[in-house]
Amino acid sequence: MTSHKTAQTMKPATAAKKLGVYLEATPARFQDGVVSRDELNALQTDPPEWLRELRRTGPHPRQVVAAKLGVSIGGLARGGITDPLTTDEIDALKAANPDWLVRERATQAEVRKETLRVKEKDR
């Protein structure tokens, strides 16, 4: 008797998060289906044009926006950024360098410094 392996699947929201893209900006066929582990791996290794374009220009989900700006997701919220942003919008924010962004980047730098200090102490 052999066991049949079933393909491991995930919701589109989970797959979009793993791919680092905003779900609502993906094609309808991606949003409406399920994604198998093999399909996800294929999307990661050889992304189709729609995925390359989304990664390049956005709109980007909050975790990507936060990373591109060098702040936390909470810092985005404190700065009033709650919607996904495009790459152009992120670049404009960087160029404008508003006070909240300066503060949040400083906070994030302190958090990283403290994390490193604790890690070194624990060695």
C-alpha positions in Angstrom: 0.0 0.0 0.0 1.5 3.4 -1.0 0.5 6.6 0.5 -0.5 9.4 -1.9 1.1 12.8 -1.1 -1.2 15.7 -1.4 0.2 19.0 -2.5 0.6 21.4 0.4 -1.4 24.6 -0.4 -1.8 28.0 1.0 -4.2 30.9 0.8 -3.3 33.6 -1.7 -2.8 36.1 1.1 -0.1 33.8 2.6 1.6 33.3 -0.7 1.5 37.1 -1.4 3.2 37.7 1.9 5.9 35.2 1.2 6.4 36.8 -2.2 6.5 40.3 -0.7 3.7 41.7 -2.8 0.4 43.4 -2.1 -2.4 40.8 -2.6 -4.9 43.3 -4.0 -2.4 44.2 -6.8 -2.0 40.6 -8.0 -3.9 39.2 -10.9 -7.4 37.9 -10.2 -6.4 34.3 -11.0 -3.8 34.5 -8.2 -6.2 36.1 -5.7 -9.1 33.6 -6.4 -7.2 30.3 -6.2 -4.9 28.5 -3.9 -1.2 28.3 -4.3 0.7 25.0 -3.9 4.2 24.9 -2.4 5.5 23.9 -5.8 3.8 26.9 -7.5 5.2 29.2 -4.8 8.7 27.9 -5.4 8.3 28.3 -9.2 7.1 31.9 -8.6 10.1 32.6 -6.5 12.7 31.1 -8.8 11.3 32.2 -12.1 8.8 35.1 -11.4 6.4 36.0 -14.2 6.3 39.5 -15.6 3.4 40.6 -13.3 5.4 39.6 -10.2 8.6 41.3 -11.4 6.6 44.5 -12.1 4.9 44.4 -8.7 8.2 44.0 -6.9 9.8 46.8 -9.0 7.0 49.4 -8.9 4.5 48.3 -6.3 2.1 49.0 -4.7 4.1 47.4 -1.8 2.7 45.9 1.4 3.5 47.6 4.7 6.3 45.3 5.6 8.1 46.1 2.3 7.4 49.8 2.7 8.8 49.8 6.2 11.9 47.9 5.1 12.5 50.3 2.2 12.1 53.3 4.5 14.2 51.8 7.3 11.5 51.9 9.9 9.2 49.5 11.7 5.6 48.8 10.7 4.5 50.6 13.9 6.7 53.5 12.8 4.7 53.7 9.6 1.5 53.8 11.5 2.8 56.6 13.8 3.8 58.5 10.6 0.3 58.1 9.3 1.2 55.7 6.5 -1.5 53.0 6.5 -2.0 52.4 2.8 0.3 50.5 0.4 2.8 52.7 -1.4 4.4 52.6 -4.8 8.1 52.8 -5.3 7.7 56.3 -6.6 5.8 57.3 -3.4 8.5 55.7 -1.2 11.2 57.6 -3.1 9.3 60.8 -2.7 9.0 60.2 1.0 12.8 59.5 1.2 13.5 62.8 -0.7 11.1 64.8 1.5 12.5 63.2 4.7 9.7 64.4 7.0 10.3 64.7 10.7 8.4 61.6 11.6 10.6 59.6 9.2 13.8 61.0 10.7 12.5 60.1 14.2 11.4 56.6 13.3 14.7 55.8 11.5 16.6 57.0 14.6 14.3 54.8 16.8 14.9 51.8 14.5 18.7 52.4 14.6 18.6 52.4 18.5 16.5 49.2 18.5 19.0 47.5 16.2 21.9 48.7 18.4 20.3 47.5 21.6 19.5 44.1 20.0 23.1 43.7 18.9 24.3 44.8 22.4 22.1 42.1 24.1 23.1 39.5 21.6 26.8 40.3 22.2 26.2 40.2 26.0 24.5 36.8 25.8 27.5 35.2 24.0 
